[in-house]
Amino acid sequence: MDVNKHNNSIGELLDMAVARAVPVVVALTDADLDRPTPCSQYDVKGLLNHLLHVVVEFQKLTAKKGADCTKTPDRVGSGPDWRERFATEARALAAAWSRPGAEDGLTGAMNMPARLVGSMALLDMTVHAWDLAQATGQQYPGDADLTLVVAQLDPTVAELGDSARSMGMFGTAVEVPADAPPLVRLIAATGRDPYATARHTT
C-alpha cells in the first residue's frame, strides 16, 4: 500500500494521536518513572525522554531543517514540569505538520519522503503512548479517530519493515488473530505482545 495515498493530513492525524497521548502522560506519577515498559529497552522515564526528544526534533523536519536524534537529553530529569512540557511540545508537533508544505518533498538526514517521516512521528506518538499506558495500568482509548490513525500507520510499519527491525526500532512481529482489532494488529507488527499486560502493571 502506498503511504502517500491518504485522506487525512499528518497534522490532523497527529492531533488525534496527541489527544490520546497527553492524558496518558499527564496521569503519570513520579513513582511510575522506573517501571518497565513493553518497549524493552526503556523504563517509563527513558521512554518519556525518547518520546519528548522525537516530539521536539521532528518539528524541525517539517521545515526541512536538520534534526539530531543521536543523543537524548534528560528532559524529564531537568525539572518537574515535564508533563506540561510534553503537552505543549506534542501540540506544537501536530501544528508544525499541519503547515502548508510540511508533507512535500524529502526531509531528514536520509532524505526520506516527508509524509513518511511524519508518519514515523505519528507512529511514536501512538505506540509509545500505548506503551506508557500499559506500563502504568492505564486504558489507551480507542474510537473512530484511532482507526484513521492506524490506517495510516499500517502501511508505514510495512514500508519500514526489515530495515526498522535491523536498527532495533521494531522487534519480531507477534502473531495475533486475523480478526484482532486494528490497534492490536499494529502493536503486534512492531514486535510487542498486545496481550501481555500483567507484568507491566505490577
Disulfide bonds with the S-S distance in Angstrom:
none
